[in-house]
Amino acid sequence: MEVTTRHFLSLDAIMDELHALFDSWESDGALFSHLDADTVQLLRLALHEWVANIVQHADFDRNEPRVTLQVIPNGRRVKCVIEDNSNGFPFMKELALREKTLEPCPERGMGLLMLDAATESFTYTRSEDGRQKLEFTVSGDKESWLNIPF
């Protein structure tokens, strides 16, 4: 699999476009050449959870949403960089709050915890051009399923 970059301009269509991208990768075997099925599912979960947070919670301050996804394979690891032009939010503060206050088996509110559990590492910053930037790595060498909160 080569480095892939996709630009999304419609929050109404982004989830369908993201899942169609995964479906095309899976049908042509692009993801499975270096990654096992569990790692592909972790990658899909992490991307789904972050993009769902953008769709549901991001404030674009009347700007037309622009979301860019870059997927960079590296052996049994995949690095993802997701940038958007929203105002951002205090990601680390929200993650810590969820870890402390989440009730068992909630209906909502687990997305950030699932993103954290599915990834080997991540950073959330504001880029020099003012875009929000989440970078994370999913690894075929990590047993992340055991860390996903229930």
Backbone as CSV, one residue per row, in Angstrom:
resi,resn,N_x,N_y,N_z,CA_x,CA_y,CA_z,C_x,C_y,C_z
1,MET,0.840,-1.177,0.000,0.000,0.000,0.000,0.886,1.241,0.000
2,GLU,0.542,2.180,-0.799,1.277,3.443,-0.879,0.650,4.471,0.053
3,VAL,1.342,5.585,0.255,0.777,6.694,1.017,-0.473,7.168,0.294
4,THR,-1.533,7.355,1.061,-2.808,7.799,0.499,-3.201,9.101,1.150
5,THR,-3.621,10.061,0.340,-4.139,11.326,0.854,-5.521,11.552,0.250
6,ARG,-6.485,11.860,1.102,-7.851,12.144,0.657,-8.308,13.445,1.292
7,HIS,-9.063,14.213,0.530,-9.644,15.469,1.010,-11.153,15.306,1.039
8,PHE,-11.746,15.721,2.141,-13.191,15.636,2.311,-13.730,17.046,2.526
9,LEU,-14.805,17.391,1.813,-15.352,18.740,1.900,-16.789,18.772,2.406
10,SER,-17.394,17.615,2.587,-18.785,17.564,3.027,-18.895,16.723,4.292
11,LEU,-19.320,17.349,5.378,-19.514,16.597,6.607,-20.675,15.612,6.467
12,ASP,-21.629,15.922,5.585,-22.755,15.022,5.376,-22.330,13.715,4.715
13,ALA,-21.265,13.746,3.926,-20.854,12.564,3.159,-19.568,11.917,3.658
14,ILE,-18.879,12.554,4.593,-17.538,12.095,4.949,-17.517,10.666,5.501
15,MET,-18.487,10.286,6.317,-18.477,8.934,6.885,-18.646,7.889,5.782
16,ASP,-19.579,8.135,4.870,-19.778,7.201,3.756,-18.525,7.123,2.884
17,GLU,-17.895,8.270,2.633,-16.687,8.299,1.815,-15.533,7.561,2.511
18,LEU,-15.426,7.718,3.825,-14.372,7.042,4.580,-14.562,5.522,4.526
19,HIS,-15.783,5.066,4.745,-16.030,3.625,4.717,-15.894,3.055,3.305
20,ALA,-16.245,3.831,2.298,-16.049,3.391,0.908,-14.557,3.251,0.605
21,LEU,-13.745,4.145,1.150,-12.299,4.065,0.976,-11.770,2.764,1.587
22,PHE,-12.188,2.442,2.796,-11.778,1.179,3.421,-12.259,-0.022,2.619
23,ASP,-13.493,0.050,2.159,-14.025,-1.066,1.363,-13.189,-1.286,0.105
24,SER,-12.778,-0.189,-0.541,-11.960,-0.340,-1.756,-10.584,-0.900,-1.420
25,TRP,-9.990,-0.459,-0.296,-8.700,-1.005,0.120,-8.818,-2.494,0.417
26,GLU,-9.887,-2.873,1.090,-10.064,-4.281,1.440,-10.341,-5.136,0.209
27,SER,-11.123,-4.618,-0.729,-11.452,-5.421,-1.912,-10.247,-5.629,-2.827
28,ASP,-9.349,-4.650,-2.884,-8.160,-4.841,-3.740,-6.967,-5.392,-2.963
29,GLY,-7.160,-5.661,-1.666,-6.100,-6.269,-0.862,-5.006,-5.319,-0.436
30,ALA,-5.166,-4.024,-0.666,-4.106,-3.060,-0.374,-3.726,-3.047,1.105
31,LEU,-4.689,-3.126,2.002,-4.382,-3.087,3.424,-3.852,-4.413,3.942
32,PHE,-4.259,-5.488,3.307,-3.873,-6.796,3.825,-2.491,-7.244,3.380
33,SER,-1.845,-6.493,2.519,-0.501,-6.890,2.102,0.501,-6.793,3.256
34,HIS,0.268,-5.881,4.204,1.183,-5.710,5.336,0.506,-5.855,6.692
35,LEU,-0.823,-5.783,6.721,-1.541,-5.765,7.992,-2.510,-6.932,8.081
36,ASP,-2.676,-7.444,9.289,-3.662,-8.500,9.462,-5.056,-7.875,9.637
37,ALA,-6.077,-8.705,9.613,-7.461,-8.229,9.662,-7.761,-7.464,10.949
38,ASP,-7.204,-7.897,12.089,-7.449,-7.189,13.351,-6.870,-5.782,13.326
39,THR,-5.692,-5.620,12.756,-5.069,-4.296,12.679,-5.855,-3.383,11.750
40,VAL,-6.345,-3.926,10.652,-7.185,-3.140,9.735,-8.441,-2.667,10.465
41,GLN,-9.039,-3.545,11.282,-10.233,-3.151,12.032,-9.911,-2.074,13.066
42,LEU,-8.748,-2.158,13.716,-8.345,-1.107,14.655,-8.168,0.229,13.937
43,LEU,-7.546,0.183,12.774,-7.360,1.391,11.975,-8.711,1.985,11.598
44,ARG,-9.596,1.137,11.134,-10.936,1.592,10.739,-11.680,2.186,11.934
45,LEU,-11.585,1.525,13.089,-12.225,2.019,14.306,-11.674,3.380,14.701
46,ALA,-10.364,3.519,14.734,-9.742,4.785,15.142,-10.149,5.923,14.213
47,LEU,-10.087,5.676,12.910,-10.475,6.721,11.959,-11.961,7.049,12.073
48,HIS,-12.779,6.025,12.201,-14.217,6.248,12.329,-14.526,7.113,13.557
49,GLU,-13.928,6.770,14.690,-14.214,7.505,15.924,-13.787,8.963,15.827
50,TRP,-12.609,9.212,15.241,-12.156,10.604,15.147,-13.017,11.395,14.166
51,VAL,-13.283,10.829,13.019,-14.083,11.546,12.021,-15.503,11.764,12.543
52,ALA,-16.059,10.799,13.256,-17.389,10.980,13.857,-17.378,12.146,14.845
53,ASN,-16.297,12.296,15.608,-16.183,13.438,16.520,-16.138,14.751,15.753
54,ILE,-15.431,14.773,14.643,-15.396,15.983,13.818,-16.802,16.311,13.333
55,VAL,-17.505,15.319,12.801,-18.849,15.531,12.252,-19.803,16.014,13.337
56,GLN,-19.763,15.400,14.506,-20.733,15.709,15.553,-20.388,16.931,16.391
57,HIS,-19.109,17.217,16.580,-18.745,18.220,17.581,-17.903,19.396,17.084
58,ALA,-17.305,19.304,15.915,-16.385,20.365,15.482,-17.136,21.645,15.143
59,ASP,-16.535,22.757,15.514,-17.068,24.083,15.203,-16.204,24.677,14.090
60,PHE,-16.800,24.820,12.919,-16.069,25.364,11.774,-16.297,26.860,11.610
61,ASP,-17.025,27.464,12.556,-17.199,28.915,12.588,-17.607,29.478,11.227
62,ARG,-18.611,28.880,10.643,-19.179,29.283,9.342,-18.237,29.071,8.159
63,ASN,-17.089,28.460,8.375,-16.198,28.129,7.263,-16.649,26.813,6.650
64,GLU,-16.407,26.656,5.365,-16.693,25.381,4.723,-15.720,24.345,5.274
65,PRO,-16.236,23.236,5.811,-15.349,22.224,6.393,-14.375,21.653,5.367
66,ARG,-13.148,21.484,5.808,-12.108,20.832,5.004,-11.368,19.868,5.910
67,VAL,-11.450,18.589,5.558,-10.790,17.545,6.329,-9.865,16.795,5.381
68,THR,-8.628,16.624,5.803,-7.647,15.899,5.005,-7.177,14.691,5.791
69,LEU,-7.136,13.560,5.125,-6.665,12.314,5.717,-5.450,11.846,4.942
70,GLN,-4.393,11.553,5.670,-3.208,10.957,5.063,-2.925,9.650,5.800
71,VAL,-2.772,8.569,5.035,-2.486,7.247,5.578,-1.111,6.830,5.071
72,ILE,-0.208,6.569,6.025,1.191,6.295,5.692,1.561,4.918,6.243
73,PRO,1.609,3.897,5.374,1.975,2.561,5.843,3.473,2.445,6.094
74,ASN,3.821,1.643,7.099,5.223,1.397,7.418,5.320,-0.001,8.029
75,GLY,5.428,-0.999,7.175,5.479,-2.378,7.653,4.187,-2.772,8.323
76,ARG,4.268,-3.193,9.592,3.083,-3.610,10.340,2.448,-2.451,11.107
77,ARG,2.865,-1.241,10.787,2.294,-0.037,11.395,1.715,0.852,10.306
78,VAL,0.710,1.629,10.699,0.132,2.626,9.805,0.007,3.920,10.593
79,LYS,0.572,4.979,10.040,0.437,6.303,10.646,-0.672,7.033,9.904
80,CYS,-1.536,7.704,10.649,-2.596,8.514,10.050,-2.451,9.952,10.531
81,VAL,-2.665,10.861,9.612,-2.672,12.282,9.934,-4.001,12.830,9.432
82,ILE,-4.779,13.391,10.346,-6.073,13.972,9.991,-6.019,15.439,10.372
83,GLU,-6.220,16.287,9.392,-6.229,17.731,9.632,-7.587,18.287,9.255
84,ASP,-8.024,19.285,10.008,-9.283,19.955,9.670,-9.177,21.429,10.020
85,ASN,-10.072,22.203,9.475,-10.042,23.648,9.675,-11.054,24.112,10.728
86,SER,-11.368,23.241,11.692,-12.277,23.624,12.772,-11.534,24.431,13.833
87,ASN,-12.266,24.848,14.839,-11.654,25.587,15.942,-10.974,24.671,16.949
88,GLY,-11.172,23.356,16.818,-10.527,22.399,17.707,-11.210,22.325,19.063
89,PHE,-10.662,21.487,19.936,-11.174,21.355,21.287,-10.079,20.775,22.175
90,PRO,-10.253,20.853,23.492,-9.219,20.370,24.416,-9.227,18.838,24.506
91,PHE,-8.639,18.193,23.519,-8.683,16.744,23.373,-8.184,16.011,24.610
92,MET,-7.010,16.342,25.098,-6.424,15.631,26.239,-7.276,15.823,27.506
93,LYS,-7.815,17.006,27.683,-8.687,17.271,28.833,-9.958,16.430,28.740
94,GLU,-10.544,16.358,27.560,-11.751,15.550,27.362,-11.469,14.066,27.559
95,LEU,-10.337,13.596,27.079,-9.966,12.194,27.239,-9.817,11.851,28.724
96,ALA,-9.132,12.685,29.482,-8.952,12.456,30.916,-10.295,12.475,31.644
97,LEU,-11.177,13.388,31.255,-12.501,13.475,31.865,-13.305,12.200,31.599
98,ARG,-13.245,11.713,30.369,-13.967,10.478,30.019,-13.435,9.294,30.824
99,GLU,-12.124,9.226,30.978,-11.534,8.110,31.728,-12.005,8.089,33.176
100,LYS,-12.239,9.267,33.748,-12.633,9.357,35.151,-14.128,9.182,35.375
101,THR,-14.953,9.620,34.433,-16.386,9.725,34.698,-17.267,8.782,33.889
102,LEU,-16.718,7.968,33.048,-17.544,7.122,32.195,-18.183,5.995,33.003
103,GLU,-19.486,5.879,32.868,-20.195,4.788,33.543,-20.024,3.496,32.747
104,PRO,-20.231,2.354,33.374,-20.084,1.078,32.656,-21.102,0.939,31.521
105,CYS,-20.640,0.457,30.381,-21.470,0.185,29.197,-22.357,1.371,28.794
106,PRO,-21.777,2.552,28.612,-22.599,3.708,28.225,-23.040,3.605,26.772
107,GLU,-24.105,4.322,26.444,-24.571,4.352,25.059,-23.721,5.286,24.210
108,ARG,-23.183,6.330,24.814,-22.386,7.327,24.085,-21.194,7.735,24.940
109,GLY,-20.248,8.425,24.299,-19.140,9.006,25.039,-17.881,8.170,25.094
110,MET,-17.834,7.070,24.353,-16.656,6.205,24.406,-15.697,6.417,23.244
111,GLY,-16.033,7.274,22.296,-15.231,7.434,21.088,-13.780,7.775,21.347
112,LEU,-13.515,8.749,22.216,-12.131,9.137,22.491,-11.381,8.022,23.204
113,LEU,-12.060,7.321,24.102,-11.419,6.203,24.795,-11.106,5.072,23.817
114,MET,-11.989,4.823,22.879,-11.746,3.788,21.888,-10.598,4.182,20.966
115,LEU,-10.530,5.458,20.598,-9.411,5.948,19.793,-8.092,5.742,20.542
116,ASP,-8.083,6.083,21.815,-6.885,5.911,22.628,-6.487,4.438,22.716
117,ALA,-7.457,3.566,22.927,-7.166,2.137,23.071,-6.702,1.506,21.762
118,ALA,-7.224,1.970,20.645,-6.909,1.367,19.349,-5.569,1.804,18.787
119,THR,-5.001,2.869,19.327,-3.771,3.411,18.755,-2.561,3.110,19.623
120,GLU,-1.419,3.037,18.956,-0.157,2.840,19.659,0.311,4.150,20.283
121,SER,0.089,5.237,19.556,0.451,6.569,20.039,-0.346,7.597,19.252
122,PHE,-0.530,8.779,19.850,-1.190,9.857,19.127,-0.781,11.209,19.682
123,THR,-0.919,12.224,18.842,-0.728,13.613,19.262,-1.830,14.447,18.618
124,TYR,-2.235,15.485,19.305,-3.245,16.404,18.785,-2.690,17.808,18.951
125,THR,-2.491,18.502,17.843,-1.879,19.824,17.874,-2.586,20.746,16.896
126,ARG,-2.213,21.993,16.974,-2.653,22.989,15.999,-1.450,23.256,15.101
127,SER,-1.634,23.087,13.794,-0.513,23.267,12.873,-0.215,24.748,12.675
128,GLU,0.893,25.032,12.031,1.310,26.416,11.810,0.295,27.213,10.999
129,ASP,-0.443,26.537,10.114,-1.441,27.243,9.308,-2.805,27.311,9.989
130,GLY,-2.875,26.925,11.293,-4.102,27.057,12.064,-5.041,25.874,11.987
131,ARG,-4.650,24.809,11.311,-5.500,23.623,11.214,-5.278,22.713,12.423
132,GLN,-6.339,22.009,12.804,-6.242,21.012,13.866,-5.626,19.765,13.263
133,LYS,-4.744,19.114,14.012,-4.011,17.986,13.452,-3.925,16.857,14.475
134,LEU,-4.518,15.713,14.127,-4.394,14.508,14.923,-3.499,13.549,14.164
135,GLU,-2.449,13.074,14.834,-1.568,12.056,14.254,-1.613,10.855,15.172
136,PHE,-1.819,9.667,14.588,-1.788,8.459,15.401,-1.207,7.306,14.604
137,THR,-0.768,6.301,15.348,-0.210,5.095,14.753,-0.982,3.892,15.267
138,VAL,-1.329,3.011,14.342,-1.933,1.729,14.673,-0.905,0.673,14.310
139,SER,-0.709,-0.279,15.220,0.335,-1.272,15.024,-0.218,-2.687,15.072
140,GLY,0.264,-3.511,14.175,-0.066,-4.925,14.183,0.624,-5.660,15.312
141,ASP,1.523,-4.989,16.013,2.267,-5.615,17.100,1.659,-5.348,18.476
142,LYS,0.534,-4.614,18.529,-0.081,-4.249,19.803,-1.427,-4.955,19.940
143,GLU,-1.683,-5.542,21.087,-2.959,-6.205,21.353,-3.938,-5.182,21.927
144,SER,-4.396,-4.255,21.094,-5.240,-3.150,21.554,-6.636,-3.587,21.957
145,TRP,-7.129,-4.666,21.397,-8.503,-5.084,21.711,-8.694,-5.270,23.208
146,LEU,-7.638,-5.648,23.892,-7.762,-5.887,25.310,-7.919,-4.583,26.089
147,ASN,-7.596,-3.451,25.490,-7.635,-2.170,26.182,-8.874,-1.350,25.888
148,ILE,-9.745,-1.819,25.008,-10.926,-1.035,24.666,-11.912,-1.114,25.824
149,PRO,-12.365,0.069,26.325,-13.251,0.085,27.500,-14.638,-0.446,27.169
150,PHE,-15.237,-1.140,28.117,-16.613,-1.660,27.950,-17.497,-1.142,29.044
